[in-house]
Amino acid sequence: MEKFVVFGVYCKDAINKREQFRTQHLKRLKNLKDRNILVTLGPTKCTKYLFGIFNAKDKNELRELIEKDIYWQKGIWVSYDIYNWIQAF
């Protein structure tokens, strides 16, 4: 498994728009965390951007994981970039 950093962008008014999907989203994230796929994920304080660290086989597997999330499917996340990450410590 490789480590990846994800930077993304939330839609405008994401805090309100995400509310009806939040429980489903968090349940899925807990499952990914329990399976050691998700290291961390969350919004920046300004709530315009998201940041995450994941373990995955490759970028394609991670893209599939991201795009299966309800936030992606409902347009709460509007874009993202994936970068291979080398953990120094």
Secondary structure, DSSP 8 states (H G I E B T S, - for coil): -EEEEEEEEE-TTHHHHTGGGHHHHHHHHHHHHHTT-EEEEEE-TTSSEEEEEEEESSHHHHHHHHHTSHHHHTTSEEEEEEEEE----
